[in-house]
Amino acid sequence: MTDAVVRDNHDRQRYEIVQDDEVAGFVDYERFGDQLILVNTQVVFPGTEGNGLASRMIRTVLDDARAAGVRVATVCPWVTEWLTRHPEYGDVEVRVIE
């Protein structure tokens, strides 16, 4: 497998991680002004769980939000759990919606 690339697919309102020219996973979002709401994270390729694809994708989303000064909210339980394990993103304004 080649290196995975994360891209923001504006038309589908989701960040995607692409590996070998196929979407290996994605996180759906909704954008409202300067707020990005992360709705659902999905890893598509069977057997790819645990290899860091979803983490790489979420890091890119949060890095992009940080650089743009965008506020982030999440309803995705996986993202919420991920955030508890990554305090280095404490400077990104993230609100958890239950």
N, C-alpha and C positions, 0 to 999 in steps of 0.2 A: 504494500500500500504506500501511496505517496503521502507527503505531508498534507494535513487537513488545512483548509482555509475557511475563515469565518467571514461572512458577508451579511450586510443588512439588505434584505430583499424588501424594499419599500412597497412594491406592488402587492405583495402578499402579507405585509405587516408582520414580518418575522425575521429574526436573525437565523441564519443557516450555517451549519458547518458542513463543508463539502469535501469529500475524500474520493479520490479516483473518479472525478467528474460526476459523482452522485451525492445527493443530499443525505448525509449520515445522521443528522439530527437538526432540531430547530427549537426556537423559543418564540412562541407567538406573543405579540404585544399589541397594545392599543396606545395611540399617541393623542394626547389632549394638550395642545399648546406646548408648554415646557415640561410636561409630565409624561413619562413613559411607564405604562402599566404592563408588567410581565404576567402573562396569563397562564401559559402552559409550556413545559419543557418536554421534549420528546426526542429520544435517541432511536433512530430508525433501523440501523443495521443490527440484525440479531447477533448476539455475542460480543457487541462492542461496549456493553455496560462495564464500568469499572476501569476503562482505559483513559479516562480524562477528557473525552470529547465534550461532554456537557459542561464540565468545569472550564475548559478553554473557551467555550462559547459564552458562558456567563461572565467570565473575566473580560472578554471583548465588549460585551454589552455595557458593563459597569465602567470600563475604561473610556468607552465612547461617551457615556453619560457624564462622567467626571470631566472630560475634556470640553464638553459642550455646556456644562453647567445645568444639565437637565436633572430634574427630580425624578426619582424612580419609586414606583410602588409595585408590590407583587401580591398576587393571589395564588401563585404557584407554590405548593408545599415544598417541592424540591429546592427551589430557589431560597425559600425562607430557611430551610435547614442548612443549605450551603453557606448562607450568610453568617450563621452562628459559628461556623468553622473557619471563617476568613475575616478576622478583625482588621486586616489591612485595607478593607473597603469601608471602614467606619466613617471616613470623610465624605463618602457619597451619601447624599440624603436619600435613604430608602425607608419607605413606609410599608409595613405589612398589613394587608387587608384580609381579615378573617371572615 
